[in-house]
Amino acid sequence: MLRKFPKITVWRAIFAVIMLSGAYATYLRIMYGLAGSTNLSDKFPWGLWIGFDVMCGVGLAAGGFTLVAMVHIFSIERYKPVLRPAVLTAFLGYTLVVVGLLYDLGRPDRLWHPLVMWNPRSVMFEVAWCVTLYSTVLFLEFLPVVFERFGLHKPLAWIHRISVPLMILGVLLSTLHQSSLGTLFLIVPEKLYPLWYTPILPLLFYVSAIGVGLAMTIFESWHSSRAFGRALELPLLASMARVLAVVMSVYLWIRFLDMSHRHVFGLLARNRIETWLFALEIVLIAVPTVLLYQHRIRMQPGKLYACAVMVVFGFIANRLNVGITGLEAGSGVHYVPRWTEIAITLSIVAAGFAIFRLIAQYFPIFEAASHEQPQTEMAEQEEDQVAVG
C-alpha cells in the first residue's frame, strides 16, 4: 500500500521556506555569534529578538491568565469553552519566548543562572523567575488535556484537586511579570523617548496585556473555526469583544492622562519618525476600540476578526516602539534588523502556529467547548427571554 504524502499547498511551501531560512540563520548564529548574525552593537544591544520575540511574545500569550482569571477566579463560566485554547496558546507562547531568549543571549548555556545565582535587586531576576514559574504552571494547567487524551484518570483526578490554587498562582505570576517588562525601561529615563517613557509604564504594560489577551483569543478562535471546520462561538466572542473595548478604552485614557500630566503633547507637532510611529500605534488601538462598542460590528465575524487583528498589531507596534524606536533616539544609532534576525523570528512564529494546529488535531482542545456550548447558548437564551419579559 502506497503511503500518501501531505498535499503541497502555497501555505505549506511558505512554511517550508521560512523554517529552512530559520535553520540556516540558526547555524549562522551558533557559528558566528551575535556579531556575525545580527546588527546589534554595544550602543544598541536589544533589537528584534527582545522587542518582538520576548516583549510581544509574553504579551500575546496573556490570554491564558486573562481567561483563567475570568473563568476560575471571577466565576464567569460562559467563557469556559475558549479557556483550553487560550491556555495552550499561552503555554506555547512562553515556551517560544524561552527559545527566542536562547538566540538573544550571548551565552545561552547560562540561561539557568538566575535560578541559582540570585540578584533580588535586578528586575531581570524577577522576570526570569516569574517566566520560569509561570511556564511551569501553564504546563501543569495543560496536563489535563494530555491525561484525557490517554485515559489517565487517576493523574487527572490529582491535577484537578490542585487546579484552583494552581490557577490563582498562575494569575499572580503573570500579573507580576507582565508589568515587570515595563519596569525594565524605568532605568533608562534619559534614553527612552518621552512619548513612551513614563513612571507608570508597568501599569500600561499590564493593562494592554489584558486587552491583547482577549484579542488573541478572538484571533485564535476565528482561525481554529476555519482550520477545523468548527462553528464560531460568535455570541461568546462578541461578549468578549465588548470587554476588550472597555479595557482598551481604560488603557488609552490612562495613556493620554499621563501624557497630559508629563506635558509631552508638544512632541506630536515635531515631524519625526517617532511621531508617525506613535500615531500609527494609537490609530491601530483606538479605531477597533471605537468600533467594538457597536453591537452590529461585534456580531459580524469578519469585522470582529479585523478589529481583533488591529488591536494585536497596535499592541505589537507599542512594544516595538518602546523596545526599539524609543531607544534609537537616545542611543544615537539607527537599527535595522539583519535578515537572519527576521528569519529566526518568523520561524519561531511559524513553528508556534504549526505546533498549535498539531496539538489541536490530536488532543481534546475543543472538546470542552463542544460540551459547554449548548449550555452556554441555553443560558444566553434564558437571559434574552428575561430581558424581553
C-alpha positions in Angstrom: 0.0 0.0 0.0 1.4 3.3 -1.0 1.8 5.9 1.7 0.1 9.2 1.0 2.3 12.3 1.4 0.8 15.6 2.5 -0.5 17.7 -0.3 1.8 20.6 -1.3 0.0 23.9 -0.9 1.1 27.5 -1.1 1.0 27.9 2.7 3.0 24.7 3.3 5.6 25.9 0.8 5.9 29.2 2.5 6.1 27.4 5.9 9.0 25.2 4.5 10.9 28.3 3.2 10.5 30.1 6.5 11.7 27.1 8.5 14.7 26.4 6.2 15.8 30.1 6.3 15.4 30.0 10.1 17.5 26.8 10.3 20.3 28.5 8.2 20.1 31.6 10.3 20.4 29.5 13.4 23.5 27.9 12.0 25.0 31.4 11.5 24.0 32.5 15.0 25.8 29.4 16.5 28.9 29.6 14.4 29.5 33.4 14.2 27.7 34.7 17.4 25.7 37.8 17.7 28.1 40.0 15.8 28.1 37.7 12.8 24.3 37.2 12.6 22.7 40.4 13.9 23.0 44.2 13.6 23.2 44.6 17.3 26.1 46.5 18.9 27.3 47.8 22.2 25.3 51.0 21.6 22.1 49.1 20.7 22.2 45.7 22.4 18.5 45.0 22.3 16.8 44.5 18.9 14.1 42.5 17.3 14.6 39.4 19.4 13.9 41.3 22.6 11.4 43.8 21.1 9.3 41.2 19.4 10.2 37.7 20.5 10.2 38.5 24.2 8.2 41.6 24.8 5.5 40.9 22.2 5.6 37.1 22.8 4.9 37.4 26.5 2.1 39.9 26.0 0.5 37.9 23.1 0.3 34.9 25.4 -1.6 36.8 28.0 -4.9 35.2 27.0 -4.1 32.4 29.3 -4.0 34.3 32.6 -6.9 36.6 31.4 -9.3 33.7 30.7 -8.2 31.8 33.8 -9.0 34.8 35.9 -12.3 35.4 34.3 -13.5 31.7 34.5 -12.0 30.4 37.7 -11.5 33.4 39.9 -14.4 35.7 38.8 -16.6 32.6 38.0 -17.7 33.8 34.6 -18.4 30.3 33.3 -19.6 31.3 29.9 -16.1 31.8 28.8 -15.0 28.3 29.6 -15.3 27.0 26.0 -12.4 29.1 24.9 -10.3 28.5 28.0 -8.3 25.5 26.8 -7.2 27.0 23.5 -6.1 30.2 25.4 -4.1 28.1 27.9 -2.5 26.2 25.0 -1.7 29.5 23.2 -0.1 30.9 26.4 1.9 27.7 27.1 3.3 27.7 23.5 3.9 31.4 23.7 6.0 31.2 26.8 7.9 28.2 25.5 8.8 30.1 22.3 9.8 33.1 24.3 12.4 31.0 26.1 13.5 29.7 22.6 13.9 33.3 21.5 16.0 34.1 24.5 18.4 31.3 23.6 19.1 33.2 20.4 19.4 36.6 22.0 21.7 35.7 25.0 25.4 36.0 24.4 25.8 32.8 26.5 22.6 30.8 26.0 24.1 27.9 28.0 23.8 30.2 31.1 20.1 30.7 30.8 19.6 28.8 34.1 21.9 31.1 36.1 19.2 33.4 37.5 17.6 30.4 39.1 20.6 29.6 41.3 22.6 32.9 41.3 20.1 35.2 42.9 20.2 39.0 42.5 17.0 40.3 44.1 17.8 43.9 43.2 17.6 43.1 39.5 14.3 43.4 37.5 15.6 40.8 35.1 16.0 38.4 38.1 12.3 38.8 38.9 11.3 38.4 35.2 13.4 35.3 34.8 11.8 33.6 37.9 8.3 34.7 37.0 8.6 33.4 33.4 10.1 30.1 34.7 7.4 29.6 37.3 4.5 30.7 35.1 5.7 28.4 32.3 5.7 25.5 34.8 2.2 26.5 35.9 0.9 26.6 32.3 2.4 23.1 31.7 0.5 21.8 34.7 -2.7 23.5 33.6 -2.3 21.9 30.2 -1.7 18.4 31.6 -5.4 17.5 32.0 -5.7 17.6 28.2 -2.9 15.0 27.9 -4.4 12.9 30.6 -7.8 12.9 29.0 -6.3 12.0 25.6 -4.6 8.9 27.0 -7.3 8.0 29.5 -5.2 8.5 32.6 -8.0 9.0 35.1 -6.0 8.9 38.4 -3.4 11.6 37.5 -6.4 13.6 36.1 -8.1 13.5 39.4 -4.9 14.5 41.2 -4.4 17.5 38.9 -8.0 18.6 39.4 -7.5 18.7 43.1 -4.8 21.3 42.9 -6.3 23.1 39.9 -7.8 26.1 41.7 -4.7 27.2 43.7 -2.6 26.4 40.6 -4.6 28.8 38.5 -4.6 31.5 41.2 -0.8 31.2 41.4 -0.6 31.4 37.6 -2.6 34.6 37.5 -0.4 36.2 40.2 2.8 35.3 38.5 1.6 36.5 35.1 0.5 39.8 36.7 3.9 40.3 38.2 6.0 39.8 35.1 3.6 41.4 32.6 4.2 44.6 34.5 7.8 43.9 35.2 8.6 44.0 31.4 7.6 47.7 31.6 9.7 48.1 34.8 12.8 47.2 32.8 12.6 50.5 31.0 12.3 52.7 34.1 16.1 52.5 34.5 16.6 54.4 31.2 14.6 57.7 31.5 17.2 59.7 29.5 17.4 57.1 26.7 13.7 56.3 26.1 11.9 58.8 24.0 9.3 60.8 26.2 6.3 59.7 24.1 6.9 56.2 25.6 8.8 56.7 28.8 6.6 57.1 31.9 6.8 56.1 35.6 3.6 54.2 35.1 5.0 52.0 32.2 4.5 48.8 34.3 0.7 49.7 34.7 0.4 50.4 30.9 2.1 47.1 30.1 -0.2 45.2 32.4 -3.5 46.7 31.1 -2.5 46.4 27.5 -1.6 42.7 28.1 -5.1 42.0 29.4 -6.6 43.7 26.3 -4.4 41.8 23.8 -5.0 38.6 25.6 -8.7 39.0 24.8 -7.9 40.0 21.2 -5.7 37.0 20.7 -8.4 34.7 22.0 -10.8 36.1 19.3 -8.0 35.8 16.7 -7.2 32.2 17.7 -10.9 31.2 17.8 -11.6 32.6 14.3 -8.6 30.7 12.8 -9.4 27.5 14.6 -13.0 27.5 13.4 -11.8 27.8 9.8 -9.0 25.2 10.2 -11.0 22.6 11.9 -14.5 23.2 10.5 -15.9 24.3 13.8 -18.8 26.7 14.4 -17.5 30.1 15.7 -18.7 30.9 19.2 -19.9 34.2 18.0 -22.1 35.3 21.0 -19.3 34.4 23.3 -16.6 36.2 21.3 -18.9 39.2 20.9 -19.3 39.5 24.6 -15.5 39.2 25.0 -15.1 41.9 22.4 -17.2 44.3 24.5 -14.9 43.7 27.4 -12.0 44.3 25.1 -13.4 47.6 24.1 -13.7 48.7 27.7 -10.2 47.5 28.6 -8.5 49.3 25.7 -10.6 52.5 26.5 -9.2 52.4 30.0 -5.7 51.9 28.6 -6.0 54.9 26.2 -7.5 57.1 28.9 -4.6 56.3 31.3 -2.1 56.8 28.5 -3.3 60.3 27.4 -3.9 61.4 31.0 -0.3 60.5 31.8 1.0 62.3 28.7 -1.0 65.4 29.7 0.5 65.2 33.2 4.0 65.0 31.8 3.4 67.8 29.3 4.6 65.9 26.2 1.8 66.5 23.8 4.0 69.2 22.2 6.3 66.4 20.8 3.5 65.4 18.5 4.0 68.6 16.5 7.5 67.5 15.5 8.0 65.9 12.1 10.0 62.9 13.4 9.7 59.1 12.7 8.8 58.7 16.4 5.8 60.9 16.0 4.5 59.0 13.0 5.0 55.6 14.6 3.3 56.8 17.8 0.3 57.9 15.7 0.2 54.5 13.9 0.2 52.7 17.3 -2.6 54.8 18.6 -4.7 54.5 15.5 -4.4 50.7 15.5 -5.7 50.6 19.0 -8.3 53.5 19.0 -10.1 52.6 15.8 -11.1 49.0 16.8 -11.9 50.2 20.3 -14.5 52.6 19.0 -15.9 50.1 16.5 -16.3 47.3 19.1 -18.7 49.4 21.1 -21.2 48.8 18.2 -23.3 45.7 18.5 -23.5 45.1 14.7 -19.7 45.2 14.4 -19.3 42.6 17.2 -21.9 40.3 15.7 -20.2 40.1 12.2 -17.4 37.5 12.3 -15.3 39.3 9.6 -15.4 42.7 11.2 -14.9 41.2 14.7 -11.8 39.4 13.5 -10.5 42.6 11.8 -10.9 44.6 15.0 -9.0 41.9 17.0 -6.2 41.9 14.4 -5.9 45.7 14.6 -5.6 45.5 18.4 -2.9 42.8 18.1 -0.9 44.9 15.7 -1.4 48.0 17.8 0.0 46.1 20.8 2.9 44.9 18.7 3.6 48.4 17.5 3.6 49.7 21.1 6.1 47.1 22.2 8.4 47.6 19.2 8.2 51.4 19.8 9.2 51.0 23.4 11.9 48.4 22.8 13.4 49.7 19.5 12.0 53.1 18.2 12.0 54.8 21.6 15.6 53.7 22.4 17.0 54.7 19.0 16.6 58.4 19.7 18.6 58.1 22.9 21.3 55.8 21.6 22.1 57.9 18.6 22.2 54.9 16.2 19.7 53.6 13.6 19.0 49.9 14.0 17.7 47.8 11.1 17.4 44.0 11.8 19.6 41.8 9.6 17.7 39.2 7.5 18.9 36.4 9.9 17.1 38.1 12.8 13.9 38.4 10.8 14.2 34.8 9.6 14.6 33.4 13.1 11.7 35.4 14.4 9.4 34.3 11.5 10.5 30.7 12.0 9.6 30.8 15.8 6.2 32.3 15.0 5.6 29.7 12.2 6.6 26.9 14.5 4.1 28.1 17.1 1.2 28.0 14.6 2.2 24.6 13.4 2.5 23.1 16.9 -0.8 24.6 17.9 -2.5 23.0 14.9 -0.8 19.6 15.5 -1.9 19.6 19.2 -5.4 20.7 18.5 -5.7 18.0 15.9 -4.8 15.1 18.2 -5.8 16.4 21.7 -9.2 17.4 23.1 -8.5 21.1 23.0 -12.0 22.0 21.7 -13.8 19.0 23.2 -14.8 21.0 26.3 -16.1 23.7 24.0 -18.4 21.4 22.2 -19.8 20.1 25.5 -20.2 23.5 27.1 -21.6 25.3 24.0 -25.2 24.0 24.3 -25.3 25.1 28.0 -23.9 28.5 27.1 -26.5 29.0 24.4 -29.3 27.9 26.6 -28.2 30.3 29.3 -28.0 33.2 26.8 -31.5 32.4 25.5 -32.8 32.4 29.1 -31.1 35.8 29.6 -32.7 37.1 26.5 -36.2 35.9 27.5 -35.8 37.5 30.9 -34.7 40.8 29.2 -37.7 40.7 26.8 -40.1 39.8 29.7 
